[in-house]
Amino acid sequence: MAKLLFRLNGVTDEEADYVRQGLDDAGVHYYETSQGRWGISLAAIWLRDESDYPEAREVLDRIQAQWSELMKDQPVPTMVQRIRERPASVLMALIAIAGILGLTLLPFIGVFR
């Protein structure tokens, strides 16, 4: 039976590629599921055989420790830098938040007059 090894939701493409390469180099047999069309499914790396989990977990722990060492010297982008990278996404999120707040508070606007 399959066993979940590593969740890919929220993981950068670079880290996911690093994990895949490390698992391939170690000879771990796995398969991958995607988020799906709407991005709500579980994107993950799964083991085909549950009995391989202890060894695969050790390999994954080593891979993640190596990744942490590599990323330790990398600068973390600030919120302003992230907004500059994706201004359209930020604007759409703010519009959505304003719309939801407006629809939520609309029934209460005339109540307190």
C-alpha positions as CSV (number, residue, x, y, z in Angstrom):
1,M,0.0,0.0,0.0
2,A,1.2,3.5,-0.8
3,K,2.6,5.8,2.0
4,L,2.9,9.6,2.0
5,L,6.5,10.7,2.2
6,F,6.6,14.4,1.4
7,R,3.9,17.0,0.8
8,L,4.6,19.4,-2.1
9,N,1.9,22.0,-1.4
10,G,3.7,25.2,-0.6
11,V,7.1,23.9,-1.6
12,T,9.1,25.8,-4.2
13,D,9.9,24.2,-7.5
14,E,13.6,24.3,-6.7
15,E,13.2,22.4,-3.4
16,A,10.8,19.9,-5.0
17,D,13.4,19.2,-7.8
18,Y,16.1,18.9,-5.2
19,V,14.1,16.3,-3.3
20,R,13.2,14.4,-6.4
21,Q,16.8,14.3,-7.5
22,G,18.0,13.1,-4.1
23,L,15.4,10.4,-4.0
24,D,16.3,9.3,-7.5
25,D,20.0,9.2,-6.6
26,A,19.2,7.1,-3.5
27,G,17.1,4.6,-5.6
28,V,13.9,5.3,-3.8
29,H,10.8,4.1,-5.8
30,Y,8.1,6.8,-5.5
31,Y,5.4,8.4,-7.5
32,E,3.9,11.9,-7.4
33,T,0.5,13.4,-7.2
34,S,-0.3,17.0,-8.3
35,Q,-2.6,19.7,-6.9
36,G,-5.0,19.1,-9.8
37,R,-6.7,21.7,-12.0
38,W,-8.1,23.7,-9.1
39,G,-5.1,23.5,-6.8
40,I,-7.0,21.9,-4.0
41,S,-5.8,18.3,-4.1
42,L,-2.8,17.0,-2.2
43,A,0.4,17.5,-4.2
44,A,2.8,14.9,-2.7
45,I,5.5,12.3,-3.2
46,W,4.3,8.9,-2.2
47,L,6.2,5.6,-1.7
48,R,4.9,2.7,-3.7
49,D,5.6,0.2,-0.9
50,E,5.0,1.1,2.7
51,S,7.8,-1.2,3.9
52,D,10.3,1.2,2.3
53,Y,9.2,4.1,4.5
54,P,11.9,3.9,7.3
55,E,14.8,4.0,4.8
56,A,13.1,6.6,2.6
57,R,12.5,8.8,5.6
58,E,16.2,8.7,6.5
59,V,17.1,9.6,2.9
60,L,14.5,12.5,3.0
61,D,15.8,13.8,6.3
62,R,19.3,13.9,4.9
63,I,18.1,15.7,1.7
64,Q,16.2,18.2,3.8
65,A,19.2,18.9,6.0
66,Q,21.3,19.5,2.9
67,W,18.7,21.8,1.5
68,S,18.6,23.8,4.7
69,E,22.4,24.2,4.6
70,L,22.2,25.4,1.0
71,M,19.4,27.9,1.7
72,K,20.9,29.2,4.9
73,D,22.9,31.8,3.0
74,Q,20.1,32.8,0.7
75,P,18.4,36.1,1.4
76,V,14.7,35.8,2.3
77,P,12.5,38.1,0.2
78,T,10.7,40.8,2.1
79,M,7.0,41.4,1.7
80,V,7.6,44.5,-0.4
81,Q,9.8,42.4,-2.8
82,R,7.1,39.8,-3.0
83,I,4.5,42.4,-3.8
84,R,6.7,43.8,-6.6
85,E,7.2,40.4,-8.1
86,R,3.5,39.7,-8.3
87,P,1.5,43.0,-8.2
88,A,-1.5,41.6,-10.1
89,S,-2.0,38.8,-7.6
90,V,-1.8,41.1,-4.7
91,L,-4.3,43.5,-6.3
92,M,-6.7,40.7,-7.0
93,A,-6.4,39.4,-3.5
94,L,-7.1,42.9,-2.0
95,I,-10.1,43.3,-4.3
96,A,-11.4,39.9,-3.2
97,I,-11.0,40.8,0.5
98,A,-12.8,44.1,0.0
99,G,-15.6,42.3,-1.8
100,I,-16.0,39.7,0.9
101,L,-16.0,42.3,3.6
102,G,-18.5,44.5,1.7
103,L,-20.9,41.6,1.2
104,T,-20.5,40.5,4.8
105,L,-21.1,44.0,6.3
106,L,-23.8,45.1,3.8
107,P,-26.7,43.8,5.9
108,F,-25.6,45.6,9.0
109,I,-25.0,49.1,7.4
110,G,-28.6,50.3,7.8
111,V,-29.3,48.5,11.1
112,F,-27.7,51.1,13.4
113,R,-29.4,54.3,12.0
